[in-house]
Amino acid sequence: MASHNERDRFLALVLANRWNAIVLERTAQLGVTDWWLTAGCIAQSVWNGLYGRQPDHGILDYDIFYFDPDTSWAAEDKVIRAAAKIFADLPISVQIRNQARVPLWYEEKFGTPFPPVEAASDGIGQFPCATVAVGVRRDGDSLRIHAPFGLALLLGGELIPNPALPIPDVYGAKTGRWRKVWPELVVAPWPE
């Protein structure tokens, strides 16, 4: 559980990246209720603030995870097309993924099955790096945080693996890229 100070510090760093603030504001227009802005755009905004870089430095895309029990490609594509319109004026890449569909393609792509998903937050808990398993979403006038491993590691620049899925190569590739962009990060090895 994150302390009040950790939560405030975390949100200040996330929102210092104006693209995060805009995406959080506009995502309600998609009409999905269970969603999170997550992954690199969140963690990397924190690192940029911690290490004195521009708020959007090194961020490749902005990921929105949502949950819809309709796992058809047509249903997900409808949300992706709506997002393309909502975010068309922004100079960033916004990626939309229905977490209910992930178990359908994950094993073919990564060689290991993905567990059943019942909420958008389930996908966040499966990230190969526990440190970056954080999501933020707007809930009325306030912001909610989903951080199954807490915020301390993220705010401390410590990357640790999440062996929930046996994908050490993905963890190694991601942490390797991040260390090139944010050399201050400390990376723990994948467990033997």
SVG drawing of the C-alpha trace seen along z (x, -y; Angstrom):
<svg xmlns="http://www.w3.org/2000/svg" viewBox="-20 -19 44 40">
<polyline fill="none" stroke="black" stroke-width="0.4" points="0.0,0.0 1.4,-3.4 1.7,-6.1 -0.1,-9.4 3.3,-11.1 4.3,-8.4 0.9,-8.8 1.1,-12.6 4.7,-12.5 3.9,-9.8 0.8,-11.7 2.8,-15.0 5.5,-13.3 2.9,-11.5 0.9,-14.7 4.1,-16.7 3.9,-15.0 1.1,-17.0 0.3,-14.1 -0.6,-11.8 -2.9,-14.5 -4.6,-14.9 -5.0,-11.2 -6.4,-10.8 -8.9,-13.5 -10.0,-12.3 -10.2,-8.5 -13.7,-8.8 -14.9,-9.7 -14.1,-6.1 -17.2,-4.9 -15.3,-2.1 -15.7,-2.1 -12.9,0.3 -9.6,-1.2 -6.1,-2.3 -3.4,-4.5 -0.4,-2.3 3.1,-1.0 5.9,-3.1 4.2,-6.5 3.5,-6.3 6.8,-4.8 9.0,-6.8 7.3,-10.1 8.2,-9.3 11.9,-8.6 12.0,-11.7 11.0,-13.8 13.3,-11.9 16.3,-12.3 15.7,-15.9 14.7,-15.1 11.9,-16.5 8.6,-14.9 8.0,-13.0 11.7,-12.1 12.1,-8.5 8.4,-7.6 7.5,-5.5 3.8,-5.3 0.9,-5.8 -0.9,-2.5 -4.6,-2.3 -5.7,1.1 -9.4,1.6 -11.7,4.6 -14.6,5.7 -15.9,9.3 -16.6,9.1 -13.3,10.6 -14.1,10.1 -11.6,8.2 -14.4,6.0 -15.3,4.8 -11.6,3.9 -11.1,2.3 -14.1,0.1 -12.5,-1.3 -9.1,-1.6 -10.7,-3.7 -12.6,-5.8 -9.3,-6.5 -7.6,-7.4 -10.1,-10.2 -10.1,-11.3 -6.3,-11.6 -5.7,-12.6 -4.5,-16.1 -1.8,-14.8 1.8,-14.2 2.0,-10.9 1.1,-7.3 -1.8,-6.0 -2.1,-2.2 -5.4,-0.6 -5.8,3.0 -8.7,5.0 -7.2,7.1 -9.9,9.8 -8.4,10.5 -4.8,10.9 -5.1,14.6 -6.2,15.2 -2.8,14.2 -0.2,14.0 1.0,17.6 1.7,17.4 3.7,14.2 5.6,14.9 5.5,18.7 3.6,18.9 -0.1,18.8 -1.7,15.7 -4.1,16.3 -7.8,15.5 -8.6,11.8 -11.6,10.4 -10.6,6.8 -8.3,4.3 -6.1,4.3 -5.4,8.0 -3.1,7.2 -1.1,4.7 -0.4,7.4 1.3,9.6 3.9,7.1 7.4,8.7 8.8,5.9 6.9,5.5 8.2,2.0 6.3,0.6 3.1,2.5 1.2,-0.7 -2.0,-2.2 -3.8,-5.5 -7.3,-6.4 -9.7,-9.3 -12.7,-8.5 -14.9,-11.6 -12.8,-14.5 -10.2,-12.3 -7.5,-10.0 -7.2,-6.3 -4.0,-4.3 -3.6,-0.6 -0.2,0.5 -0.2,4.2 3.5,4.0 3.3,0.5 5.0,-2.7 8.2,-2.6 10.3,-0.7 9.2,-3.0 10.0,-6.1 13.3,-4.6 14.4,-3.7 14.7,0.0 13.6,2.5 12.6,5.9 11.2,8.9 7.6,10.1 7.9,13.9 4.1,14.3 4.8,15.2 8.1,17.0 9.3,14.3 12.8,13.4 13.8,12.4 11.0,9.8 12.1,8.5 15.8,8.3 14.9,6.5 12.7,3.9 15.1,3.2 18.0,3.1 16.3,0.4 15.3,-1.5 18.8,-1.5 20.1,-3.0 17.6,-5.9 17.7,-6.2 21.1,-4.9 20.3,-5.8 18.0,-2.8 19.1,0.2 18.1,3.6 17.6,6.8 18.2,10.0 15.5,12.4 15.3,15.2 17.2,18.4"/>
</svg>
